[in-house]
Amino acid sequence: MSFETISVIGLGYIGLPTAAMFASRKKKVIGVDINQHAVDTINKGQIHIVEPDLDMLVSAAVQQGYLTASTVVKPADAFLIAVPTPFKPCAEGAIPEPDLSYIHAAAKAIAPVLKKGDLVILESTSPVGATEQLAEWLAEYREDLTFPQQVGEGSEVNVAHCPERVLPGKVVTELVQNDRVIGGMTKRCSERSIELYKIFVMGECVITNARTAEMAKLTENSSRDVQIAFANELSIICEKLDINVWELISLANRHPRVNILQPGPGVGGHCIAVDPWFIVSKTPEEAQIIHTARKVNDYKPQWVIEQVKIAIADFLQANPTKTAKEVTIACYGLAFKPDIDDLRESPALNIAKEIATFHSAEVLAIEPNIKSLNIKNMRLVTIDESLSKTDIHVLLVDHQQFKKIKLKADFIVDTKGIW
């Protein structure tokens, strides 16, 4: 069965590029989002996020009539769910548990329009068992249809998990070129999912079951988290031992079988800072290294803040006629990684907010990828303004614009090793 109409639920950093990609292959795509502003923006042929080349794809798809956006789910042949999976509120120090309410809401929204032969794919990064839970919710809402957990291969609605694995800033390219892990609840579910993705995916589609597909995405990001934690812990150790961590890592990486990552101010974004907790919450006794890595990376922003406080003290000691209220601090970068506008789970943003909270003078923020900022005691400025007014420079994100700066200053907290 071919897929003539495709619905993408959630038009964020993954959903919108995915919808645009299907539409670029001349498939009718209905994008669905609860954000009216996002829907209106897309229907004008514009985008509400920053992602290279996406604006051209969306503009062309809308103008040609292949892509429309709506706040209401409409009938389709395939439904791709790309909604957030945040944490439930928890006490400080407790293990966060995943919140599947957005997936539940998506299931409730698409259930009324489901029909025999439809395919439902969960793309949201999810804890193990989420795809099966999605299928259960759909079955509860549509008792007139059969699902894989009920009748296996003969189900009238197919369900699968296919996690996204793209890099912000290169989403358009990687959606096409990267391999995809296809975790169908049955063999038929996987086969139909491959048929759908092969509309635009050039990479290999590798079949497994739904639980393994869920765990594969969590494993990929947890592995990165552990590696980053090692680098971040090294940076803390080296500061105490008066060793340049950047030089140390460069030397260690000359070993043919060593590849240590670069430290930073912490770990952010919607994947690496989040996904390991999905494993830890399911298997807290077994996930010892993964849990420890999370603690190390979650601690790193606080360590950076302490370095800023030390820099303030050093500055005041070197300038005894000044008070803390006269010390200007500039934070370079607020996004969770270089050259994007995504502030989700950003350690840089949290560090900047904390500095603006405890520091008695105004804090300058330099983030070239956003246009406005509404944080008390913090003002968004240009690079030139920050360089002319700043006493203490805090480098949090290695945006390309910052790498071009030849900074000559006495008080620098450089979390990325570029100054």
N, C-alpha and C positions, 0 to 999 in steps of 0.2 A: 504494500500500500504506500503510495507516495504521500509526501507532506506538502500540501498546497498552502495551508495557513498555519503559522506558528505563533504561539503566544509566549512572551517572555514576561514573567512576573518579577518585578523589581528592576528599575532602570537606573541603577547606580554604576559604579566603576566596572562591573562585570556585565550586568544585564544589558545596558545600553550598547556597548560595543558588540556583544553577541547578537542582539537584535539587528543592529546595523549590518553585521556581516551576512546574516541570512538574507536581509533585504537587498544587499548588493548582488546577491545571486538570483535576484528577481523572484523571491518568494514573498508572499504577502505576510507581513509581520505586524502583530498587534502587541505593542508594549504596554504593560500595566504597572502603574505606580500610585501610591496613595498621596504622593506629593503633587498637588495641583500645579505648582510653579514649574516643576520638572516636566509634567505632561504638556503644559502650554508652550514651554520653551522648545521642546522637541517637535511639536506640531508646527512650529514656525520654521523648522529646519535648522534649529540651533541646538547647542548643547549646554548643559548646566554644570559640567565638570571639565577639568583640564586633562586632555589626553591627546598626544600628537596624532594628527591625521583623522581623528574621529569626527571632527567638525565637517570635513568634506564628505565623508561617508554618509553621515546623517542628513546633511543638506541634500545630497543627490537622491537618497532613498525616499525622503519625504516629497521632494519635488516630482519624482517619478511615480509616486503613489504606492510604493511598496511598504512604507513604514508609517504607521500611525500610533499615537499614544492615547491612553485612556485611563481613567480611574476605575473603570468597570471591566471585569473579565468578560470576554466574549468567546463564543465557540471557536475551536481551532482543532487541528489534527494532532498537534504536539504542544505540550506545555512545559516550559523550562522555568524552574523556580530558582531565582537568584536573589534571595532576600537575606538580611543580616541574621547571624546567630550569635548574639551577645551573651553576656553572663547574667545570671540572676544576682540580685544584691546579696552580699555576704559580709560577715564581720571581718575586720582587718586581720590578716594572717590566715584566714580560713581558705580552703581550696574552693575556688569559684566553680559553679556548676553552669553548664550551658542552658541558655534560654531558647527553647524551641517555639516560642509563641508566634514568631513571624512565619515560621514554616506551617504551623497549625492554621494561622489566619489565611495563608495562601491556599492550603488544602480546602478550607471552608469556602473560599472564594471561587475556586475552579470547579468544585464538586457539582454545582447545579448545571453546568454546561458540558460536563463530560458525556461522551457517547461511546458506544462500542467501537473499538479500533483505535482509540486515542492512546497516546504515549505521554507519560508524565516523567520528567527527569528532574531530580534534585541536584542542582549545581552548588548550592550553598555548602560551604565547609561545615561539616556536621560531626557530632560524636557518633561512635559506632552504634548502629541500631536505628539511626534517625530515618533512613529510607524505609525500613520496615514499619516504623511508627507512622510515617506519612501514608503508607499504603493502608494501614489500619484506620486512620482518620478518614481517608477517602471512602473506604468500605462502609464505615459508620454512616456517612452522609449519603451514600448511594447504594442502598441495599438491593437495587434492581440490577446492578452490574456486578460482574465477578472480577476479582483481583488475584495477583500471583500467589499470595499467601493462602488463598482459598482453594484454587483449582490448578495451580502450577502453570504449565505451558499453555493450557487452553484458556487463560484469562482473557476477558474482553477488554480490559485496560492493562496496558503494560507499564511497568514502573522500574526505574533505574536510577543509579547515582553516578554522576560524572563530574568530579570536582574540577573547578577551574585551576589552572596552574600557570598564570601569566604574571609578568612583571609590570607594575605600573610605570607608565612612560613608554612601554613597548607592547601594549596590549594588542593593538591592531595587528602587528606582525606576528606576535606569539600565538594569538588565537588560531591563526592559519597554520603556522609551522610546527607548533609543539605537538608531541604525542598526547593522546587522550586515554585516560583510564576509564573503561566502560564497565560499570558494575551493575548488571541487570539482575533483577530478582529471579529471572529464569533465563535460559539460553535465548528464547525468543525475544525477551525484553532487551537483551544485549544486542542482538542482531538488528533490531529495529532502531536502537539508539545509534548504532554505527551508520545505518542508512541515513539517519537524520544529520549527524555531524559531518558525514562525508560530502554534504552539500557544499561545505567550504573548507573543511579541515584537510590539510595536505600531510600532516604528520600521521603516524601510525595510531590506530585505535586498538588498544589492547584490552581483551576481555578478561574480567574476573567476576567475583560475586560482589554484591552491594557492600557487605561489611568490609571486605578487603579494600575495596575502592575508597571507602570512607577512611579507613586506617592508613591507606597509602598517602593521602593528602596530609593527614595529621603527622605521619612519620617524616615526610619531606620537610615540613616546617619545624618539627621538633628537633630534627637533626641539625638544622641551621641554628636553632636557638642554643643548642648545646655547644656548637662550635663558636658562636659569638660570645657565649658566657665564658669560655676559656680565654678568649682574647680580652674581654672586659676584666676578668679577674687578673690577668697578667698586667693590665694597665694600672690597676690598684696596687699590686705588688711592686711594680717598677717605680711608682711614685714614692712609695715608702723607702725603697732601696736606692733612690736617686739614679735610676737608669732610664734612658730614653726608650720607651716601649716601641716606638716606630722603628728605630734602628735595630732593636732586639729582634723584632718579628722579621724584619728584612733579612737579618743574618740567619735566623733559624730557618727561614724559607729557602735558603740556598741548599738545604738538605734535599736530595732528590725525592724523598717520600714524605716531606713535611709541607703542609700548606695551611698555615695559621691565618685566620681571617683578621680584619682590622677592627680594633675596638671602637667604641663610640659612646654616646651619652646614655645609651640604653637600647631597648628594642621596642619598636612601635609598629603601627599598621594593623590591618584587620586579620593578619594571618599568623606571623611568627610570634607575636606577643600574646596571641589568643589560643591558637590550636593546641599547644602542649597541655594546656589545662584540661582540654577535652579528654586526653589520655589519663592525666593524673586523677581527674574526678572519677573516672571509671575504675581505675586500678591504683589507688593511692599507696598501697603497700608495695607494689611491684615497681612503680615508676620512680625510683629513687634518683637516678641521674637526671632525668627530665625535670623532676620537681626541683632539684637543687639548682639546675641551670636557670629555671624561672626565677628563683629567689635571687640569684646573682644578678641577672639582668634587670629585675625589678628594683634592686638596690642601687644600681649604677647611677640613676638620675639624682638620688639623694647624695651620693658621693660627689657628683659634679657640683651640686649646690654648695656643699662644704668647701670645695675648691674656690668657688666664687666668693664665699665669705672670707676665706683666707686671703684672696686677692684684694678684697676691700680693706682688710686690716693692714696688709702690706702697703697699699696705696696711702692710707691715712698716716702710717708711720713715716713714709717717705715724703709726705706733704702735711706736716704738722699744723699748718695754718688753716687747713680745710676740715670741714665736718662731713659726716656721712651724707647729709642732705645736699652736699655740693658735688657728690660723686656720681657721674653719669655712667651707666652701664648699658651696653648695647648687646643684644642677643641676635646672632646671625643665624637665621633659619628657624622655622617653626614646623615645617612638614616632617613626616615620619621618615622620609628618605630623600635623597637628592633629586632636584629638578622636577618635582611634582607639586600639586597644591593640596594633597591629601593630608589632613591634620588628624585623622583618626588614630587613637591610641599613640599619639606622638609624644615620645619622651622629651623632645625639644620644646614642644609647646608647654608641657607640664613644668619643665624646668624654668622656662621664661615666666610663667604664671607665678611660680613660687618666688622667684626673684622679685617680681613686681609686688608681691604680698609683703615680704619682709624688708625690702629696701625702702628707705625713706625718701629717696629722690625718684624722679621719673626714669622709667626704663624704656629704652628705644628697642624697637623690633624691626629687623630687616628680613622680609620674606618676599622676594620678587615674584612669587607665583600666586599671591593673593592680592586683592584690591582694597580690602577693608579689614579692620580688626576692632573688636569691641571688648577690651579687657581693661579693667580699672588700673590706673597708674602706668599704662603701657601705650606707647604711640608708635604707629607704623611709619617708618621713614625710609628714605632712599639710602643707598650705600654712601653717597657723597656726604649727606648730612651726618650720618653716623660717624664717618671718619673724621669730620671736622669738630665734633662735639664730645666724643667719647673718651672716658678715662680708662675704663676696663672693658675689653673686648671679649665676648664669650662666643666662640664658634661652636655651633651645635649641629649644623647640617652642611655638608660639603657640596653646596650648589656650585654649578659651573662658574657663576658670576663671582663667587667668593674665592675660587682658585686663582682668579686673575689679579686679585689684590696683593700688592707688595706691602704688607703691613709692617710698619716700623713703630712699635709701641712697647712700653715697659711692662704693661700689665695685660696679659692675654691668658685666657683659659681656652685652650684649643683641644676639643674632644675628638677631633678627626685628623690631627697631625698634618695640616696643610699650611700652617703658618709658623 
